[in-house]
């Protein structure tokens, strides 16, 4: 599990500052983030230049929420974005991965 950075916002996972810097450089404003801790995919909620809100990697649009409450905590204490998962706990993420019943699975490359 990723530790929190002691010298920055305690809500930022240690592995995310470089990712957030790249996202900012593209013109998006990060609002919330989680590395997934090996249970869920890395997610970053961003405000787009047009002021809409989306999850950066999946490009799923998310309604604006007061106090930036975009994440839901599961029974084991891990956070995920409900809008990025369907009712069975499945969803898509980045880098050739998919979530099946709350666990990340790597997609196999299709033979050419």
N, CA and C atoms as a LAMMPS dump frame, in Angstrom:
ITEM: TIMESTEP
0
ITEM: NUMBER OF ATOMS
336
ITEM: BOX BOUNDS ff ff ff
-5.0000000000000000e+02 5.0000000000000000e+02
-5.0000000000000000e+02 5.0000000000000000e+02
-5.0000000000000000e+02 5.0000000000000000e+02
ITEM: ATOMS id mol type element x y z
1 1 1 N 0.841 -1.172 0
2 1 2 C 0 0 0
3 1 3 C 0.89 1.24 0
4 2 1 N 0.497 2.228 -0.752
5 2 2 C 1.232 3.478 -0.882
6 2 3 C 1.076 4.303 0.402
7 3 1 N 2.184 4.856 0.889
8 3 2 C 2.138 5.726 2.058
9 3 3 C 1.736 7.13 1.638
10 4 1 N 1.277 7.917 2.598
11 4 2 C 0.959 9.312 2.347
12 4 3 C 2.232 10.142 2.494
13 5 1 N 2.308 11.238 1.757
14 5 2 C 3.464 12.125 1.866
15 5 3 C 3.353 12.95 3.143
16 6 1 N 4.379 12.909 4.005
17 6 2 C 4.287 13.632 5.272
18 6 3 C 4.393 15.142 5.111
19 7 1 N 5.04 15.625 4.061
20 7 2 C 5.307 17.046 3.922
21 7 3 C 4.3 17.761 3.029
22 8 1 N 3.339 17.038 2.461
23 8 2 C 2.326 17.661 1.624
24 8 3 C 0.959 17.367 2.202
25 9 1 N -0.035 17.655 1.411
26 9 2 C -1.395 17.354 1.804
27 9 3 C -1.466 15.876 2.204
28 10 1 N -1.911 15.552 3.412
29 10 2 C -1.946 14.151 3.845
30 10 3 C -2.897 13.288 3.027
31 11 1 N -3.688 13.896 2.154
32 11 2 C -4.599 13.126 1.336
33 11 3 C -3.987 12.741 -0.016
34 12 1 N -2.756 13.138 -0.284
35 12 2 C -2.121 12.803 -1.559
36 12 3 C -1.246 11.564 -1.376
37 13 1 N -1.515 10.526 -2.162
38 13 2 C -0.705 9.311 -2.118
39 13 3 C 0.698 9.616 -2.628
40 14 1 N 1.687 8.943 -2.05
41 14 2 C 3.095 9.203 -2.343
42 14 3 C 3.454 9.069 -3.822
43 15 1 N 2.781 8.197 -4.532
44 15 2 C 3.116 7.939 -5.931
45 15 3 C 2.438 8.911 -6.902
46 16 1 N 1.65 9.865 -6.426
47 16 2 C 0.848 10.687 -7.332
48 16 3 C 1.375 12.077 -7.696
49 17 1 N 2.259 12.732 -6.959
50 17 2 C 2.627 14.103 -7.324
51 17 3 C 3.107 14.287 -8.771
52 18 1 N 3.914 13.385 -9.303
53 18 2 C 4.392 13.528 -10.682
54 18 3 C 3.236 13.382 -11.668
55 19 1 N 2.311 12.463 -11.384
56 19 2 C 1.134 12.271 -12.241
57 19 3 C 0.283 13.535 -12.223
58 20 1 N 0.062 14.098 -11.042
59 20 2 C -0.752 15.3 -10.921
60 20 3 C -0.1 16.487 -11.629
61 21 1 N 1.223 16.582 -11.577
62 21 2 C 1.935 17.647 -12.294
63 21 3 C 1.71 17.54 -13.798
64 22 1 N 1.766 16.31 -14.334
65 22 2 C 1.527 16.118 -15.779
66 22 3 C 0.097 16.482 -16.151
67 23 1 N -0.849 16.12 -15.294
68 23 2 C -2.257 16.435 -15.559
69 23 3 C -2.469 17.952 -15.548
70 24 1 N -1.862 18.638 -14.593
71 24 2 C -1.957 20.106 -14.548
72 24 3 C -1.363 20.726 -15.81
73 25 1 N -0.247 20.169 -16.279
74 25 2 C 0.421 20.694 -17.484
75 25 3 C -0.474 20.579 -18.717
76 26 1 N -1.421 19.639 -18.7
77 26 2 C -2.357 19.467 -19.81
78 26 3 C -3.56 20.403 -19.707
79 27 1 N -3.636 21.204 -18.649
80 27 2 C -4.713 22.173 -18.507
81 27 3 C -5.88 21.729 -17.652
82 28 1 N -5.747 20.595 -16.983
83 28 2 C -6.801 20.112 -16.098
84 28 3 C -6.466 20.488 -14.66
85 29 1 N -7.495 20.656 -13.824
86 29 2 C -7.268 20.949 -12.4
87 29 3 C -7.646 19.726 -11.569
88 30 1 N -6.647 19.018 -10.993
89 30 2 C -6.966 17.867 -10.144
90 30 3 C -7.77 18.299 -8.915
91 31 1 N -8.827 17.546 -8.624
92 31 2 C -9.687 17.855 -7.491
93 31 3 C -9.627 16.781 -6.413
94 32 1 N -9.392 15.539 -6.815
95 32 2 C -9.315 14.413 -5.884
96 32 3 C -8.554 13.299 -6.594
97 33 1 N -7.852 12.457 -5.827
98 33 2 C -7.067 11.39 -6.464
99 33 3 C -6.845 10.238 -5.491
100 34 1 N -6.586 9.069 -6.079
101 34 2 C -6.229 7.887 -5.298
102 34 3 C -5.427 6.96 -6.197
103 35 1 N -4.351 6.393 -5.676
104 35 2 C -3.53 5.486 -6.48
105 35 3 C -4.171 4.102 -6.612
106 36 1 N -5.182 3.798 -5.811
107 36 2 C -5.879 2.516 -5.888
108 36 3 C -5.311 1.446 -4.987
109 37 1 N -4.067 1.61 -4.541
110 37 2 C -3.423 0.692 -3.598
111 37 3 C -3.487 -0.768 -4.02
112 38 1 N -3.466 -1.009 -5.335
113 38 2 C -3.464 -2.37 -5.841
114 38 3 C -4.814 -3.054 -5.833
115 39 1 N -5.85 -2.36 -5.358
116 39 2 C -7.188 -2.934 -5.3
117 39 3 C -8.055 -2.352 -6.417
118 40 1 N -7.964 -1.059 -6.606
119 40 2 C -8.697 -0.348 -7.653
120 40 3 C -7.674 0.355 -8.543
121 41 1 N -8.106 0.797 -9.718
122 41 2 C -7.165 1.503 -10.58
123 41 3 C -6.881 2.904 -10.037
124 42 1 N -5.758 3.473 -10.439
125 42 2 C -5.455 4.849 -10.103
126 42 3 C -6.53 5.724 -10.735
127 43 1 N -7.061 6.654 -9.959
128 43 2 C -8.067 7.574 -10.465
129 43 3 C -7.731 8.989 -10.041
130 44 1 N -8.042 9.938 -10.916
131 44 2 C -7.858 11.356 -10.616
132 44 3 C -9.099 12.078 -11.131
133 45 1 N -9.809 12.733 -10.228
134 45 2 C -10.962 13.538 -10.603
135 45 3 C -10.434 14.919 -10.96
136 46 1 N -10.782 15.388 -12.163
137 46 2 C -10.275 16.674 -12.626
138 46 3 C -11.421 17.583 -13.051
139 47 1 N -11.157 18.898 -12.946
140 47 2 C -12.042 19.877 -13.553
141 47 3 C -11.434 20.202 -14.905
142 48 1 N -12.234 20.061 -15.932
143 48 2 C -11.794 20.317 -17.298
144 48 3 C -11.782 21.825 -17.566
145 49 1 N -11.105 22.256 -18.625
146 49 2 C -11.11 23.686 -18.967
147 49 3 C -12.517 24.258 -19.156
148 50 1 N -13.484 23.416 -19.573
149 50 2 C -14.868 23.89 -19.751
150 50 3 C -15.676 23.827 -18.446
151 51 1 N -15.013 23.559 -17.327
152 51 2 C -15.598 23.497 -15.979
153 51 3 C -16.422 22.235 -15.719
154 52 1 N -16.406 21.264 -16.62
155 52 2 C -17.051 19.985 -16.334
156 52 3 C -16.082 19.146 -15.496
157 53 1 N -16.601 18.081 -14.879
158 53 2 C -15.796 17.224 -14.01
159 53 3 C -15.769 15.821 -14.609
160 54 1 N -14.581 15.204 -14.615
161 54 2 C -14.46 13.833 -15.12
162 54 3 C -13.333 13.11 -14.401
163 55 1 N -13.354 11.783 -14.508
164 55 2 C -12.225 10.981 -14.047
165 55 3 C -11.237 10.984 -15.204
166 56 1 N -10.018 11.386 -14.948
167 56 2 C -9.032 11.667 -15.991
168 56 3 C -8.707 10.46 -16.87
169 57 1 N -8.421 9.3 -16.305
170 57 2 C -7.959 8.153 -17.085
171 57 3 C -9.077 7.49 -17.89
172 58 1 N -10.241 7.358 -17.303
173 58 2 C -11.353 6.691 -18
174 58 3 C -12.164 7.662 -18.842
175 59 1 N -12.01 8.968 -18.596
176 59 2 C -12.762 10.03 -19.281
177 59 3 C -14.259 9.981 -18.969
178 60 1 N -14.628 9.337 -17.86
179 60 2 C -16.031 9.268 -17.45
180 60 3 C -16.418 10.586 -16.796
181 61 1 N -17.496 11.199 -17.298
182 61 2 C -18.007 12.45 -16.726
183 61 3 C -18.661 12.152 -15.383
184 62 1 N -18.426 13.032 -14.419
185 62 2 C -18.943 12.874 -13.064
186 62 3 C -19.651 14.169 -12.678
187 63 1 N -20.832 14.091 -12.076
188 63 2 C -21.497 15.322 -11.628
189 63 3 C -20.655 16.021 -10.553
190 64 1 N -20.664 17.352 -10.57
191 64 2 C -19.945 18.118 -9.55
192 64 3 C -20.539 17.793 -8.183
193 65 1 N -19.678 17.618 -7.192
194 65 2 C -20.129 17.296 -5.84
195 65 3 C -19.562 18.304 -4.849
196 66 1 N -20.408 18.719 -3.925
197 66 2 C -19.959 19.632 -2.873
198 66 3 C -18.847 18.998 -2.068
199 67 1 N -17.905 19.812 -1.662
200 67 2 C -16.79 19.387 -0.803
201 67 3 C -15.981 18.26 -1.44
202 68 1 N -16.098 18.093 -2.753
203 68 2 C -15.284 17.132 -3.507
204 68 3 C -15.373 15.713 -2.958
205 69 1 N -16.564 15.26 -2.632
206 69 2 C -16.79 13.907 -2.107
207 69 3 C -17.022 12.932 -3.265
208 70 1 N -15.987 12.666 -4.038
209 70 2 C -16.117 11.821 -5.223
210 70 3 C -15.856 10.347 -4.929
211 71 1 N -15.168 10.048 -3.847
212 71 2 C -14.776 8.672 -3.553
213 71 3 C -15.692 8.038 -2.514
214 72 1 N -15.873 6.721 -2.672
215 72 2 C -16.624 5.913 -1.715
216 72 3 C -15.65 4.925 -1.091
217 73 1 N -15.768 4.696 0.189
218 73 2 C -14.885 3.765 0.893
219 73 3 C -15.535 2.39 0.934
220 74 1 N -14.773 1.359 0.553
221 74 2 C -15.322 0.001 0.593
222 74 3 C -15.147 -0.596 1.994
223 75 1 N -15.601 -1.827 2.187
224 75 2 C -15.575 -2.475 3.505
225 75 3 C -14.161 -2.662 4.045
226 76 1 N -13.164 -2.731 3.163
227 76 2 C -11.779 -2.915 3.613
228 76 3 C -11.017 -1.598 3.734
229 77 1 N -11.688 -0.471 3.511
230 77 2 C -11.065 0.835 3.676
231 77 3 C -10.417 1.402 2.429
232 78 1 N -10.651 0.796 1.271
233 78 2 C -10.108 1.3 0.013
234 78 3 C -11.141 2.194 -0.657
235 79 1 N -10.647 3.19 -1.386
236 79 2 C -11.54 4.159 -2.01
237 79 3 C -11.667 3.928 -3.502
238 80 1 N -12.875 4.163 -4.031
239 80 2 C -13.137 4.034 -5.453
240 80 3 C -14.197 5.06 -5.841
241 81 1 N -14.377 5.265 -7.142
242 81 2 C -15.38 6.188 -7.652
243 81 3 C -16.552 5.366 -8.174
244 82 1 N -17.71 5.54 -7.546
245 82 2 C -18.887 4.744 -7.917
246 82 3 C -19.249 4.895 -9.383
247 83 1 N -19.127 6.089 -9.932
248 83 2 C -19.505 6.317 -11.327
249 83 3 C -18.633 5.541 -12.299
250 84 1 N -17.467 5.098 -11.863
251 84 2 C -16.555 4.357 -12.734
252 84 3 C -16.762 2.845 -12.65
253 85 1 N -17.67 2.397 -11.806
254 85 2 C -17.969 0.969 -11.671
255 85 3 C -19.445 0.737 -11.951
256 86 1 N -19.779 -0.384 -12.531
257 86 2 C -21.19 -0.704 -12.711
258 86 3 C -21.698 -1.457 -11.476
259 87 1 N -22.942 -1.894 -11.496
260 87 2 C -23.533 -2.538 -10.317
261 87 3 C -22.826 -3.821 -9.877
262 88 1 N -22.127 -4.5 -10.757
263 88 2 C -21.449 -5.749 -10.395
264 88 3 C -20.032 -5.488 -9.879
265 89 1 N -19.635 -4.22 -9.787
266 89 2 C -18.276 -3.925 -9.341
267 89 3 C -17.281 -4.013 -10.473
268 90 1 N -17.751 -3.967 -11.714
269 90 2 C -16.864 -4.02 -12.866
270 90 3 C -16.703 -2.618 -13.44
271 91 1 N -15.604 -2.396 -14.105
272 91 2 C -15.376 -1.111 -14.748
273 91 3 C -14.107 -1.148 -15.555
274 92 1 N -13.874 -0.083 -16.283
275 92 2 C -12.651 -0.001 -17.068
276 92 3 C -11.713 1.004 -16.431
277 93 1 N -10.449 0.852 -16.701
278 93 2 C -9.466 1.813 -16.23
279 93 3 C -8.401 1.952 -17.31
280 94 1 N -7.239 2.398 -16.962
281 94 2 C -6.226 2.722 -17.955
282 94 3 C -5.167 1.635 -18.065
283 95 1 N -4.314 1.785 -19.054
284 95 2 C -3.163 0.899 -19.259
285 95 3 C -3.552 -0.564 -19.402
286 96 1 N -4.61 -0.831 -20.178
287 96 2 C -4.975 -2.211 -20.477
288 96 3 C -5.482 -3.003 -19.292
289 97 1 N -6.137 -2.341 -18.353
290 97 2 C -6.663 -3.021 -17.181
291 97 3 C -8.181 -2.925 -17.161
292 98 1 N -8.8 -3.827 -16.454
293 98 2 C -10.245 -3.801 -16.25
294 98 3 C -10.514 -4.236 -14.806
295 99 1 N -11.59 -3.725 -14.222
296 99 2 C -11.96 -4.113 -12.868
297 99 3 C -13.057 -5.163 -12.976
298 100 1 N -12.852 -6.304 -12.345
299 100 2 C -13.863 -7.359 -12.302
300 100 3 C -14.135 -7.697 -10.855
301 101 1 N -15.358 -7.453 -10.429
302 101 2 C -15.77 -7.717 -9.05
303 101 3 C -14.814 -7.095 -8.043
304 102 1 N -14.449 -5.841 -8.291
305 102 2 C -13.628 -5.093 -7.355
306 102 3 C -12.143 -5.384 -7.414
307 103 1 N -11.671 -6.22 -8.335
308 103 2 C -10.244 -6.539 -8.428
309 103 3 C -9.728 -6.152 -9.812
310 104 1 N -8.528 -5.626 -9.88
311 104 2 C -7.944 -5.211 -11.153
312 104 3 C -7.419 -6.442 -11.89
313 105 1 N -7.77 -6.559 -13.147
314 105 2 C -7.264 -7.621 -14.01
315 105 3 C -6.606 -6.979 -15.221
316 106 1 N -5.487 -7.503 -15.647
317 106 2 C -4.824 -6.989 -16.833
318 106 3 C -5.443 -7.657 -18.052
319 107 1 N -5.781 -6.841 -19.05
320 107 2 C -6.347 -7.38 -20.287
321 107 3 C -5.259 -8.033 -21.099
322 108 1 N -5.574 -9.167 -21.667
323 108 2 C -4.626 -9.871 -22.53
324 108 3 C -4.673 -9.219 -23.901
325 109 1 N -3.511 -9.083 -24.535
326 109 2 C -3.454 -8.535 -25.881
327 109 3 C -4.098 -9.526 -26.83
328 110 1 N -4.936 -9.03 -27.721
329 110 2 C -5.583 -9.93 -28.664
330 110 3 C -4.603 -10.324 -29.757
331 111 1 N -4.589 -11.609 -30.152
332 111 2 C -3.663 -12.038 -31.188
333 111 3 C -4.008 -11.394 -32.523
334 112 1 N -2.974 -11.015 -33.268
335 112 2 C -3.203 -10.375 -34.569
336 112 3 C -3.169 -11.391 -35.678
